[in-house]
Amino acid sequence: MKKLVIALPLAIVLAACGSNAGNETGNGAGSSGVQVTGAGSTFVYPVLSAWAAEYRNQSGTAINYQSIGSGAGVAQVKAGTVDFGATDQPLASDELAQGKLVQFPIVVGGIVAVVNIPGLSAGQLKLTGPVLADIYAGKVKSWNDPVLTRLNPGLKLPAAAVAVVHRSDGSGTSFNFTHYLSQVSPTWKSGPGEGKSVSWPVGVGGKGNEGVAGYVKQIPNSIGYVEYAYVIQNKMTYAQLQNAAGTFVSPSAQSFSAAAGSADWKNAKDFNLVMTNAPGANAYPITATTFILMPRQPSDKKRSDAAVAFFKYALEHGQDQANKLDYVPLPPALIQQIESYVAAEIK
Amino acid sequence: MNATLAHKSGTGATPWKSGASADRVFHFITASAAWFVLILLGAIALSMAWGGRLAFKTFGWRFITSSEWDAVAGHFGALVPIYGTIVTSAIALIIAVPVSIGIALFLTDIAPRWSRGPIAIAIELLAAIPSIIYGMWGLFVFAPFMAAHVEPWLNDHLGNKTLIGPLFSGPSIGIGMLTAGIVLGIMVIPFIAAVSRDVFNAVPTALKESAVALGSTRWEILSRLTLPYTRSAIIGAVFLGLGRALGETMAVTFVLGNAHDLSASLLMPSNSIAAAIANEFTEADTDLYRSSLIALAFLLFVVTLIVLTIAKLLLLRMNRQFGRTH
């Protein structure tokens, strides 16, 4: 017993020595060995950690990212406890100025309406934005409602009640989804509105993407919304959505990047742009972006530089990993705009 | 050491006196342990109330009476989570209490001696299963079963009855208060059963043998001897289970549906206090929202306190009646 009591502090001291030694040699060799910490969005976590692992092998910079949720990520970066934050909901310019932060997009993903209607396969069902809003508002109650049969001639829709599934936890996915519904439906905008968690008029709430995906798979005649990766991994039945240009598009890497390419980033101050309902002819309407937040005047310049270098690497060389994980890399023009913005804003 | 201290200061330095002083120290240590729990409880309640003061100040009594929960508009009312918590816990107890007492009686009096050990261990293992496992089982196995078999039957056979009809009518989606209550019931069975078994084992054999000698049947021994003898301990066991049911989070959030809707039907989704906090706290981005969630936690305290007080009063009344009839 006594031996253990002595051994324990000794081990801690040894460990501390070890890590110190590592840091010193690391610092001697340039920027490698720097520890960068970040926190925020759960949506971006898979691709961010894949990039971090790859980047660590190349540069020696360790990125420690905690996926604690967008809201908490914003709070942490404002408090200065992390080097960067990640959020699915962009901050307005005045809030950025107040917190002395810069903001730029890092990756794009899609949010997909999924259904579980017996006999229906993926992409067969067509929906428009207003109809989707009416389903989520509880106004379209049955799958054989005239508005649905008119949109889907030749499709056999059951005379069954629509079981609506939404997120129960506050999330950037819900924010982008309700932001889209607010844009296409005035009654949704004045009713539940947009936010990370809204007062849903009908339906059951699943916790996380996996919860919604689970409910939709369990409940016949249900409809839900999940991130694209969950549709692919779980082979779910997605619906085609009509975009702002009037075409019905399926969710895919192409339609997401069409949305990212057609969104008006040029005129978005501090990239404060939610690109739902993007104007492109083949743009998928519910496309979501994750934004990185960093202090304008970092307290630790070395770590801030290391973080900027990491994001530069991710934007320029991270495409393969993003594609593999069903995210969409940003278009080249946008990457250039981000790099000049970051170079100008972070002092 | 205490003994020597007592000797020096002692008025009459006898071994008995030093023992008394050691007793005093022991009394002090145990009392401070007990007070520590009370103070901790008070401090937690107080900090919850303090954290929730913005919500209480903004909404007043409406926070408890309103069923509206709208983060966008900034209106928060806790009626749905309170209702959902109480209803699911009530369903859980209705299921768990008879089953647990049955298990305990079977194990102590009826089961063949060789089978008692293995069954008791199985029950205790059941108590060690993490609640997330119950939640996933509930979502992937039990909810589809409820949707396909139990809820349509309830709809057809009970949904059109006059008084209880509204309780059992609604879409059979398998997720809702009834499913959550049953899963909770299964979760608390091992707690109530394990304590009940220990309590039943503590009934003196002499009493049981006397009852048998007087010609009592098993049922008479149970209803006239075992249950009255162990009553207060059994109620303690039930409230241990109830405490767990009221505060359970993960298992409930998987099968309850997490919707802030007030509905009479047990087949409809609802919300519970613990589930609402777990779901919404990470992204509660306004002060009022966060304060409302902390206020919810305070209300869970209050609900638990009220339920426990009612139980104590019940016990007191039963004791008085018992005293009168015998």
HADDOCK unambig.tbl for C-alpha pairs under 7 A between the chains (distance, minus, plus):
assign (segid A and resid 69 and name CA) (segid B and resid 282 and name CA) 6.05 0.50 0.50
assign (segid A and resid 69 and name CA) (segid B and resid 283 and name CA) 6.35 0.50 0.50
assign (segid A and resid 70 and name CA) (segid B and resid 283 and name CA) 6.82 0.50 0.50
assign (segid A and resid 71 and name CA) (segid B and resid 282 and name CA) 6.89 0.50 0.50
assign (segid A and resid 71 and name CA) (segid B and resid 283 and name CA) 5.00 0.50 0.50
assign (segid A and resid 71 and name CA) (segid B and resid 285 and name CA) 5.77 0.50 0.50
assign (segid A and resid 72 and name CA) (segid B and resid 282 and name CA) 6.44 0.50 0.50
assign (segid A and resid 72 and name CA) (segid B and resid 283 and name CA) 6.74 0.50 0.50
assign (segid A and resid 168 and name CA) (segid B and resid 258 and name CA) 5.77 0.50 0.50
assign (segid A and resid 168 and name CA) (segid B and resid 279 and name CA) 6.18 0.50 0.50
assign (segid A and resid 169 and name CA) (segid B and resid 279 and name CA) 4.28 0.50 0.50
assign (segid A and resid 169 and name CA) (segid B and resid 280 and name CA) 4.92 0.50 0.50
assign (segid A and resid 170 and name CA) (segid B and resid 279 and name CA) 6.93 0.50 0.50
assign (segid A and resid 170 and name CA) (segid B and resid 280 and name CA) 5.27 0.50 0.50
assign (segid A and resid 170 and name CA) (segid B and resid 283 and name CA) 4.99 0.50 0.50
assign (segid A and resid 171 and name CA) (segid B and resid 283 and name CA) 6.64 0.50 0.50
assign (segid A and resid 193 and name CA) (segid B and resid 72 and name CA) 6.73 0.50 0.50
assign (segid A and resid 194 and name CA) (segid B and resid 72 and name CA) 6.82 0.50 0.50
assign (segid A and resid 195 and name CA) (segid B and resid 72 and name CA) 6.04 0.50 0.50
assign (segid A and resid 197 and name CA) (segid B and resid 71 and name CA) 6.23 0.50 0.50
assign (segid A and resid 198 and name CA) (segid B and resid 70 and name CA) 5.83 0.50 0.50
assign (segid A and resid 198 and name CA) (segid B and resid 71 and name CA) 5.60 0.50 0.50
assign (segid A and resid 198 and name CA) (segid B and resid 72 and name CA) 5.69 0.50 0.50
assign (segid A and resid 199 and name CA) (segid B and resid 69 and name CA) 6.20 0.50 0.50
assign (segid A and resid 199 and name CA) (segid B and resid 70 and name CA) 4.58 0.50 0.50
assign (segid A and resid 199 and name CA) (segid B and resid 71 and name CA) 6.74 0.50 0.50
assign (segid A and resid 203 and name CA) (segid B and resid 259 and name CA) 6.88 0.50 0.50
assign (segid A and resid 204 and name CA) (segid B and resid 257 and name CA) 4.55 0.50 0.50
assign (segid A and resid 204 and name CA) (segid B and resid 258 and name CA) 6.15 0.50 0.50
assign (segid A and resid 204 and name CA) (segid B and resid 259 and name CA) 5.44 0.50 0.50
assign (segid A and resid 204 and name CA) (segid B and resid 269 and name CA) 6.09 0.50 0.50
assign (segid A and resid 205 and name CA) (segid B and resid 257 and name CA) 4.98 0.50 0.50
assign (segid A and resid 205 and name CA) (segid B and resid 258 and name CA) 4.84 0.50 0.50
assign (segid A and resid 205 and name CA) (segid B and resid 259 and name CA) 5.72 0.50 0.50
assign (segid A and resid 206 and name CA) (segid B and resid 257 and name CA) 6.51 0.50 0.50
assign (segid A and resid 206 and name CA) (segid B and resid 258 and name CA) 6.99 0.50 0.50
assign (segid A and resid 207 and name CA) (segid B and resid 279 and name CA) 6.84 0.50 0.50
assign (segid A and resid 218 and name CA) (segid B and resid 144 and name CA) 6.21 0.50 0.50
assign (segid A and resid 219 and name CA) (segid B and resid 173 and name CA) 5.83 0.50 0.50
